[in-house]
C-alpha cells in the first residue's frame, strides 16, 4: 500500500490537546505525526465506535450497513449477532462474520449468550455451553454478548455460569443486560464478571451499577432512548461510559449514527475530550479492539471533519484506505447478498384470531413510546358473541404472535397506545425469537397483514381496507438484500402509512418488535401467550 500525508488540526484525546500537524500514513499504519504551521482547514481524530449494536435491526447486511455508517464517521462496532442466531443458530453468526469481512468498517462480533432468550418462547435455534465454547475459540469472536438471563446468573444456573466461564477462559469480556437491577442483586450479577450494561433507564440505576465497577453504555436507538436520562455520566464518569445505538432502523441510520450523540453532548456543554473519549476510545480499550486511536504505529483508522459543531464527515479512513470521501463510500460498491432463512408456518384465518370470553379481567400491554419497558393494565373488555373485542374508545387493540418455525396456534392478547384505526401491521422482526408479531383493530386486516409475511417468508407489512404496504426481508426474515437507502426509503414510506392511520409512536415497527421481548418488564407476549415479565410466568 502506497503512503501519503494528511494535515489539519489533530485532536489528541488522551492529552487533551488540539494542534496543527501532518500525519504520514504508510502500509496502512501511522508512521509519523509532525507539527506544522501550515495545514489544511480541517480536524483529524479517531473514528467513532458503536459499543453495542444489532446490525440486523438496520434491516440490511453488515456490508450494506458499513456503506452508510462510514459516512457518519463510524469506523468500528461491537456487534451482537443475537437476532440472526435466534433464527439460524451458528450458521447465522457465521453469516454475519463472513458478510462483514470485505465491508471495510471494523465489525467485532460477540457470541450470543441467550439463544433462545427464555424458555417461554419458540426460537429457531439453541446455542448452549458447547457452542459458546466453540465460538469463544474463534479469533472472529471478541466477547460474550449481553447476558439477558440475569435471574439465571443470580440463581447460579450451571448452564449460564458455564457460558460465562468460557468467556473468562479465553480472556474475553462479558456484556450485561439487566434492566432495573439494583443493590445486592446488581452486585452479585456484576461479581460474576459481567462488565457492561446498556439497559439503564435512570441515572440512579446507572450510578448504582457503576459503584460495583460496571461500565455503562448510554443507548440512543430507534426505540429505546436513554441519552436524556444518562448524559450527566459524561461529566462524572467519562472513563466508565460508552455510546451505543443497540437497534438502529434504516431510516434513522440514513440521518446519522454516533456522530449525532457527539454533537448533542457538546451542545449540552460537556468537555470535548471527555465526549470523544467516550465515543472513540473507551470501547477500544474495554474490548481490546484492533482499532487505531491516532498514535504512531497504530492502524491508520481515523476520520476527518470540517468543524467541531456539525460533525459532518469529510473522510473516513480504515487501515490507511480512504473508504468514505465527499459523501461517497469509496471502493465499497453494492453487490449481491446471499440469502439464508428459516421459515415454516401456515397462513392464518380471521376466525383463528378470536378470543373467547372467560369473564375475567384481561391483562393489557401498555406500550411506551421510546422505551422497551411496558406497563400493565388489567381491565374488562367489550364482549360480542362470547368473544373479547378490542376497545377502540380506549385504544386497546389486539396483538398476535405466531410461531414462524412450525405451524402452531396463534397467541393472542391485547395492547394499548398503538392508536391504529382500520389498520393492522405485522413483522418478523420480533425480539428475540423473531416469530410473526402483529397488532391491529380488525381480525380480517390482522390476518391479511400476517399472511403477507407468510407468503414472503419474512418482512414488514401494513394493511388498511383499501391499501397495503410490504417490505420483504428475505435474509432470516430480518434483513434485506437491498441498500440502506432503498430499505430506508421503503421503511419511511411504510411508517408514514401507519402513522397516517392513527399511530402516534415515533417508530411503530420498532416498538412492535419489542412487545415480544420477554426479558424486559413488565408485560409482553410470546408465541405461547401473554407473559408477566417481572414474575416470569404466563397469565
N, C-alpha and C positions, 0 to 999 in steps of 0.2 A: 504494500500500500504506500503510495507516494505521500510525502509530507507537505504541510502547508502551515501558514501562520494566520492567526486571527487576533485582532486588537479591540480594545474597548475598556470600559470600567469593569474591573474584575472584582467580584464580590467574594471575599474570604469570610465565610460564615463563622468559622471557629474563632478566628482572631478579631472578628467584628471590625473589618477594615474594607473599604472600597477604594481601590487605587487604579490608576491608569497603567495598562500593561499589555504585553504581547505574549500570546500563548503559541508555542511551537508544538504541532502535532506530527508525530512520526510513527508509522507502523501501528496505528490505532491507539497510541498512547500519548500522554502529555510528556514531552521530553524536556521542555524548558518553559519557565514563566519569568519574563523580564519586565522591569519597569520601563516606561516610555512616556515622554512628554506629549507625543503626538499619536493619538489613537482615534479609531472610529467612534462616532457618537452612538454608543450602544452599551448594554450591560451584559456581562457573561457570568453565569452562575451554574451550579449543579442543577440537574433536572429534577422535576417533581416525581414523587412516588406515591401511588395509592397503596396504603398499607393493609387494606383488606377489601377485596372485590371479587364478586362472582361475575366473571366475564359473560357467562351465559345470559345474565339479566339484561345485557345490552342487546340481546336477540341477534347478535352476529358472532362470527367465529373470532378467536384471538387475532388472526391475521387481519380481518377487516376492522376489528376494534383498534388495532395499532395504527392503521392508516388515518384514523381520525384523532386518536388520543395524542399522537406525536405532535399534532398541530396545536395542542394545548400545553405543550411542554412536559407531558408525562413521558418519562423515559424508562420507567420500570413499574411493575406491580407486584404485590404479594397476593396471589390469586388462589382462591379455594374452588376447585372443580366439583364441589359438593353436589351441584344441581344435576349435571350430566351423570355423575356417579350414581345418583339415586335412580336414574333411568337405565343406564347401560353398564354400571359397575366399573371394573378396572379398565374395560375397553374404552369407556368414556373418558377416564382420566388420561389414558394414553392418547386418545384422540386430541385432547386439548394440548398436550405436550408437543405432539408432532405438528399440529397445525400452527403452533406458535414459533416453531424453530426458524423460519425464514421471514418472520414478521418485523425484524429489526428491534422493536421495543423489547426490553428485557423482562420477560414474564418469569415469575418464580412461583411454581405451583406447590400446594400442600397436599398431604394425604387426608382425604375426607374421613373424619373421626366417627361420624354418626350416620351411617347408611345401613338401614333406614334410620331416620332421626329418632323415632319412637317405635314401640311395639304396637301402637294403636292405629296403624295405617298400613296399607299395602304399597310397597315400592317395587321398583323393577329389579333391584339387586340388593345384595348384602355384602358389606365389607367388614370382615371380622378381624380378630387379632393377627391371624396368619397372613392375611392380605396386607394389613398395616405393616407388619414386619417386612414383607416383600417390598412394599413401596419405600419404606424408610432406608432400605439398602441402595436405593437408586439415587444417583447424583442429580437427577431431574426433580427430586422432591426435597423441599427446603424446610418443611415444618409439618407438625400435626395440626390440621386446621380445626376450626372452632369446636371446642368440646361442649356441645349443647346439652349433653346429658349430665347436668350438674347434680340432679338427685342421685344418679349412679355414682358420681365421684364422691359425694358426701356419704353414701352408703357403702363405700369401698367395694363396689361391684367388681369382681375379678376380671371380667372381660374389659371393662373400661380401664382399669388400672393397668392391664396388660398392654393396651394401646399406648397409654401414656409412657409406660416403661420402655416401649420400643423407641419412641422419640428420644427419650433421655439416653438410651443406649447408644444412639448414633449422634448424640450431641446436637439435636435439632429442637428448636423451640416448640412450645405447645400453646396454641391460641385458645382463648376462653370465649365463652358465650353464656353469660349468667345474668339475665335481666332481673334487676331488683334485689339481687343477693347482697346482704349486708351483714355486718357484725361477725360473730363467730363462724357462721356458715361461709361467709366470704373468705375469712381467714383460712379455714380448713381447705376450701376449694383451691385457694392460691398456694397453700403449702404443698399441694400435690405437684407443684412445678408448672402451674398454668400461669402464663406470664402476661397476657394481654386480655382486654375486653373492649369490644366495640358496641356493647349493648346498654351502656349507661344513658339514662334519660334525664337524670337530675344531677346537679353539681354535688349534692350531698352524697349520692351514691358513688360518684366518681372519687370523691375525696376519701370515702371510707375504704375503697379498694386500693387507692394509692398508698394509704398508710401501711398496708400489708405488702407493699412492693410491686403491685401490679401496674403495668403500663396501660394507659387509657388511649384508645383510638377514637378520636372525635369523628363521628359519622355524619355525613350530609349526603344522603342519596335521593333517589326519586320518590321514595315513600317515607322512609324514616329520616327525620331531620332533627339532629341533636346539637347542631352548632350553637344555636342561640342559648341553649342551657349550659353548654360546657366551655364556651370560649374563654371564661376567666382563667382556665387552666393554662392558657398560653403564657400568661404573665407569671403565674405562681409555680408551674411545673414544666417548663419548656423542655427539660431533659427527658421527661416521662410521658410525653404526648406525641401522637402521630395523627395524620389526617387520613380518612378513607371515605369511599362512597358506598361500599357494601354492594348496593344494587343501583345501577345507573341505566335507565332506559334510553333507547337510542335518540329520542328527540332531545333529551337533556344533554346527552353526550355531544351532540352537534353544537350546543351552546358553549360548553366548557367542561372542565374537569377540576383537578386540584388547584389549578390557577385561580379559579373563582374563590376558593377558600382563602388563598393567599391575599387576594385583593380585598375580600371582606374583612379579614383580620387586620390588615393595615389601615383600612378605613375606620376601624374602631380604635385606632391609636396604639396598637401593640408594636413592640420593638421589631424592626425589620429582621434583625439577625435571629431573634427567637422564633419568629414565624417561619423563616427559611430553614432553620434547624429542624423544625417540626415537619416541614413539607419536603425537605430534600435529604436530610442526613439521618434522622433517628431510625427510620426503617432499615437503612443500610447497616447501621451498627447493630440493631437488635437481631435481625435475621442473618447477619453476616453475608450480605448480598455482594456479588462481584460487580458492583456498580461504582464507577468513578465519582469522586467527590471534589474534583478540581485541584488535585495535588500532582506534583511531579512524580512520574512513574505510574500514575493511575491510568485506567482505561479512559480514553477521551470521550467521556459522556457528559454533555453539558447542553445548556440552552442559551440562546441569545435573545434578549428583549430590547425593545426600543426605549422603554421608560419603566419606572417603578410605580406607576399608577394604573395603567390599563392592563399590564401584563400580557399584552399581545405578543405572540411568539414570532420572531424573525427566522430563527433557525433552531432545529433540534439536531443534536449530534450524538451518534451512538458508535462507540469504538472508532472514533475519528471520521466516520462517514456522515455526511450531511444527509439526514433521512427526511427532513422537512425543511422547506425553504419557500418563503414568499407564497404562503397559502397552498403549497403543493407537497404531497408526500413523494419524495424523490426515490425513484427506483423501487417503489412498492406498488406495483401495478395490480389491478384487480385480476383475480384468477379463479378458476372453478374450485368449489369447495366440496370435498367428499361428504357423503351422507351416511349417517348411522341413526338408528331409531329402534324403539321397542314399543309397539302399539298393537293391542289386540282386544278390542271391545266392540260392542254392537250398538247400533242406533237405538234411541230410546223413544217411547211414545209419550204423549202428554198424559195419558192415563196413569203411567208409571210414576208420575210426579205428584200424585195426590197424597195428602197426609190425613189419615183417619183421626177423628177427634177422640181423645181419651178423657175429656172432661177436666184435665189437669192444666195447671199453669204451664206455659211454654217458655223455654229459655230462648232468648233472642240475643244474637251478637250485635253489639253496638260498635260499628266501625268508627275510628277516629282519624280524621284527615292528618297526614303527616306522621302517623305513629303505627308501629306494628302491634302495640298493645290495644286490646279491645276492652270495652265494659260489658257488663251483663245486665239484661233486663228480663224479669220474669213477669209474664202477662197472660191474660186470656185473649185469644184471637177470635175473630168472627168465624162462625161455623155455617156452612151451607151443605146440605145433603150429607151430613155427618162427616164432613171433611173440614179441616182447618184451612182458613183462607188468609191471603195477605190482608194487611190493614193499611190501605193506601193513605187514609187520613192521618196516620201516624208514621208514614214512611217505613212500614215493615214489609219487606219483600221476601220471596223465597230464595234460598241458597241451596245449591245442589252440588254434590261431589260424587263422581263416578270413577271407579277403578278402571284405569285405561290398559292395564296389563292382562286382564282376563274379564270375560263377561260376568257382571255382578249386578246386584240390585242397587239402585241409586240410594245414597244417603241424602236426606232432605231436612233442612232446617229453615230458620228464619233470621233475617238480618235487617238492621236499621241503619239509615243515613246514606244509602246509595241514591235515593231520590228518583229512580227511573220511572218514566211514565210511558206505558205501551212500548216497552223495550226490554230486551234481555241481552246479556253479554256472557261470553264463555271463554275459557282459556285453558291451555295445557301447561301454562307456566303457573304452577300452584305449589309453592314451597311447603314441604321439602320433597314430597314424593312425586309431585308433578302429575297427579291424576287430573281428570277434567273437572274444572270448577266453574259454576255458572250462577248468576243472580238475575232475577227479573220479576216482573209483576204479572206474568201471564204464562200458564203452562204450555200453551201452543208455541209461544215465542221461545220459551226456555228449551223446549225440545228441538226447535229449529236451530237455535244457536249451538246447542250441543252436537247435533247431528252434522253440522258443517265441519266440526273438528274431527268427528269420527271418519268422515269421508276423506279429509285431507291428511289424516293421521298426525294432527297437531297444529296449533296456532292460536290465533285470537279471532273471535267473531262477535258481531253485534248485529242485532236484527230488530226491526220495528214491523208494524203492519204493512208498510209499503216499501221498505228498503232493507238492504243488508250490506255489511262490510265484512271482509275476511282477510286476514294476513296468514299465509302459510308459514309454518316453522318446521320444515322437513327434517332438520338435524335434531334428533332426540325430542321433537316437539317443543324445543326450547330456542333454537337458533335458526336464522335464515341463511341461505347461501348468497344473499344479496349484500350490497354495501350498506354502511351506516346511513348514508344519505338516502338511499332508496327505502330502507326499512324505517328510518326515522320519519320521513315524509308520510309513509303509509300509516305509521303509528300516530302521528299528529292528526291525520285525517280521521282515523277510527276513534280516537279520543274525543275529537270535536263532535263527531256523530253522537257519541254517548252523552256528552255534556249538553248538547242541544236538546236531548230528551230527558233533561232534568237532573242529571248527576252533577253535584257541586264539588266533588272530590278533585283535588289537584291532579292525581294520577289514578284514574278509576281502575285500570287493569293491574297496576302495581299493587294498589290496596287490596283488590280482589285476590291477588296471588298469595297474600299473607294471611288470608282468612282460614287457610288450611295448615298454618304453621303452629303445630301443637305445643311447641316448646316456648311459646311466647304467651303470657297471660292476656286476658283472663278466661276467655271462652272462644273456642274455634270449632271447626268441623273437619272431619276426615272422611274418607270413603266408607268408614264404618259407623259414622254417626256424629251427633253433637257431643262436644268434648269439653269438660272442665279442665282448663289448662293451668289451674292453680292446685287442684287436688289430684290431678292426673287420673280421671275416670270419666266414663261416658255418662250422659244424663239418662 
